Amino acid sequence: MSLIEWVMATGVFLSAGACSLQIWASSAKATQQLGVEQRLLLQMDGQLLRLKAHWLQVAASQPTPMECQAAVDWMLQDPLANQAPAELGQRFSRLADGLGMAVDLRSEAANLERRRLFTPAALGLCVAEGVG
C-alpha cells in the first residue's frame, strides 16, 4: 500500500468515525430531551389528577351542593388548587358560559402545554339548573 493510499484510507476512516460519533451524540441529546419532556408531561398529568381528586374530596364532604356559579368562583380561588409544582405555570380561567373552568398548565423549559376543562356539576360540587 502506497503512502497516498494509506493517507486516503485513514482520512476516510476518520471522517466516517467522526460522522458516526456526531450521529450518536445527537441521538443521545434527543433521547435526553425526550426524557425531560416525558417527565414534565407526567408532572402535568399528575397535577391535573390532584386537582380533580381534591375537588371530588371536597364535593364528597359537602352536605349540600353549591349553586354552580358560586362553585366555579370557589374553584377559581381555592388556595389548595393554586399550588402547582415550581416547573409548571398554572392558570385558571372561567369558561364562556360561566358554568365551568379551564386549567392551563405550561412548562416554559420544554415549551409544553396541557389544558383540561372542569365543571363543578360533573365533580358533584353543584347541581346543574333544571336537574333533580
Secondary structure, 3 states (H helix, E strand, C coil): CCHHHHHHHHHHHHHHHHHHHHHHHHHHHHHHHHHHHHHHHHHHHHHHHHHHHHHHHHHHHCCCCECHHHHHHHHHHCCCCCCCCCCCEEEEEECCCCCCEEEEEEECCCCEEEEEEECHHHHCCECCCCCC
